[in-house]
Amino acid sequence: MKPIVPTTVLLVASLSASVAAQDTPSHLQDLVGARAAGGETQLESRGYEFIKSQKGTDRIWANWWNPSNQQCLSVVTYDGRYDSIVVAPKLDCDQGGGSSGRHPHDFSDLVGARASAVDSRMERDGFKQVDLFKGADLAKSWWFSPRTAECVVIDVVDGKVDKVGRAPGYPACKN
């Protein structure tokens, strides 16, 4: 006679496995609860590059990619602090082939990101900085992709990306 395993036991075992799969990687556990600005700095110092973010009503979801260990993270910020950090599928960081559902040169997800995320992101996508203006509170940079002949302008206000747009007629992009 086979032992009968109650459905509740199977459900609990299944849920525990999925929760365990969503644990924070051990090398990042110290960042859960950290202020978001400090967390961003720490992720960058640990080799992660900002990819994109999405704002919800009360929280922000951000994806970070580490090219050396090929790891994608999903970081949830709630009330200005890192609420959770979990490993995400590579496609969430626009890696691993296939389509991520967005045009490869749609940089609108950079809006709100720290200025330090711009250079690595643009260079990774094949853009070269062709001009830069720095004012007291505003920085404006122009990026050109020789492969696609696209010219992009990025405005940074107080250290955060404020606006991203096309600049097809910009003279420095005509090279």
C-alpha atoms as one frame of an Amber mdcrd trajectory, in Angstrom:
protein
   0.000   0.000   0.000   1.350   3.437  -1.019   1.617   6.122   1.644  -0.777
   9.010   1.108   0.887  12.425   1.072  -1.565  15.183   1.813  -1.838  17.844
  -0.892  -1.028  20.517   1.680   2.400  18.986   2.323   3.162  18.947  -1.411
   2.005  22.549  -1.784   4.142  23.737   1.150   7.189  21.868  -0.199   6.644
  23.393  -3.633   6.274  26.920  -2.237   9.410  26.560  -0.100  11.419  25.571
  -3.170  10.235  28.618  -5.112  10.960  30.938  -2.178  14.443  29.431  -1.816
  15.040  30.103  -5.521  14.249  33.764  -4.831  16.839  34.191  -2.073  19.279
  37.093  -2.203  22.715  36.002  -3.475  25.072  35.706  -0.496  27.500  38.342
  -1.825  24.667  40.910  -1.919  22.760  40.170   1.306  24.315  43.171   3.047
  22.581  45.486   0.534  19.015  44.518   1.451  17.729  47.393   3.562  20.428
  49.769   2.322  19.529  53.228   1.047  19.045  53.025  -2.719  21.777  55.562
  -3.572  24.344  53.667  -1.508  23.124  50.373  -2.930  23.635  51.590  -6.503
  27.188  52.606  -5.677  27.847  49.221  -4.082  26.383  47.277  -7.030  28.614
  49.252  -9.418  31.685  48.624  -7.256  30.861  44.895  -7.338  30.832  44.850
 -11.132  27.127  45.342 -11.906  25.876  47.709 -14.601  22.476  49.375 -14.467
  20.243  48.164 -17.319  16.734  49.532 -16.786  14.089  50.353 -14.228  10.335
  50.442 -14.026   8.373  52.547 -11.557   5.280  51.219  -9.850   2.923  53.047
  -7.535   5.001  52.548  -4.422   8.200  50.809  -5.570  10.790  50.671  -8.334
  12.022  47.512 -10.033  15.520  47.727 -11.527  17.661  45.260 -13.447  21.432
  45.101 -13.067  23.860  42.997 -15.162  27.272  41.681 -14.174  29.228  40.825
 -17.340  31.986  38.943 -15.497  29.703  36.401 -13.812  26.890  36.700 -16.406
  24.334  37.373 -13.677  21.189  39.478 -13.949  19.585  40.923 -10.834  16.147
  42.271 -10.097  16.306  44.879  -7.338  13.154  46.229  -5.704  13.362  49.641
  -4.039  10.629  50.544  -1.563  10.538  53.744   0.466  14.056  54.691  -0.702
  15.680  51.420   0.399  16.519  48.120  -1.264  13.659  45.810  -0.319  14.846
  42.724  -2.218  17.594  41.558  -4.547  17.100  38.335  -6.505  18.704  36.658
  -9.497  16.617  37.250 -12.625  16.620  35.620 -16.075  19.314  36.954 -18.432
  16.618  38.221 -20.791  15.527  40.686 -18.073  18.946  42.304 -18.578  18.656
  42.157 -22.381  21.134  39.262 -22.544  21.009  35.730 -23.868  19.575  36.152
 -27.354  15.996  36.441 -28.391  14.004  39.613 -28.131  13.515  41.378 -24.844
  10.431  43.109 -26.159  12.058  46.510 -26.648  14.086  48.074 -29.434  17.806
  47.576 -28.717  18.409  51.333 -28.855  15.486  52.524 -26.796  17.175  54.268
 -23.900  14.017  55.639 -22.263  14.586  53.229 -19.372  17.663  55.274 -18.444
  15.424  58.144 -17.296  15.818  58.376 -13.534  19.052  56.346 -13.504  22.263
  57.646 -11.996  24.514  59.440 -14.466  27.282  56.909 -13.799  25.175  54.230
 -15.529  25.089  56.097 -18.841  28.625  55.591 -20.167  28.816  51.818 -19.716
  25.312  51.330 -21.108  25.881  53.457 -24.209  29.304  51.955 -24.938  27.947
  48.433 -24.489  25.316  49.227 -27.138  27.992  50.429 -29.592  27.718  54.193
 -29.063  30.643  56.598 -28.746  30.389  59.918 -26.936  30.914  62.688 -29.510
  30.235  65.789 -27.411  29.675  66.826 -23.800  28.424  69.989 -22.121  28.619
  70.444 -18.341  26.832  73.244 -16.535  26.194  73.843 -12.840  23.183  71.510
 -12.536  22.918  70.136 -16.076  25.121  67.900 -18.179  24.266  67.098 -21.770
  26.016  64.372 -23.754  25.677  63.338 -27.386  26.298  59.742 -28.443  26.696
  58.328 -31.933  26.466  54.736 -33.203  28.534  54.245 -36.370  26.777  50.919
 -36.983  23.227  52.325 -36.976  24.021  56.016 -37.662  21.883  56.978 -34.644
  22.573  60.132 -32.657  21.248  60.269 -29.075  21.313  63.166 -26.617  21.103
  62.559 -22.867  20.327  65.270 -20.297  21.490  64.748 -16.723  20.122  66.988
 -13.968  21.491  66.755 -10.422  23.250  63.453 -11.155  20.211  61.633 -12.612
  19.171  61.116 -16.236  16.346  63.558 -16.913  15.720  63.098 -20.630  16.878
  60.920 -23.544  16.134  61.818 -27.133  17.225  61.561 -30.747  19.454  64.267
 -32.226  19.794  63.287 -35.900  20.866  66.751 -37.066  23.560  67.320 -34.443
  26.802  68.283 -36.268  29.132  66.088 -34.166  27.069  63.051 -35.191  27.640
  63.694 -38.902  31.152  62.140 -38.858
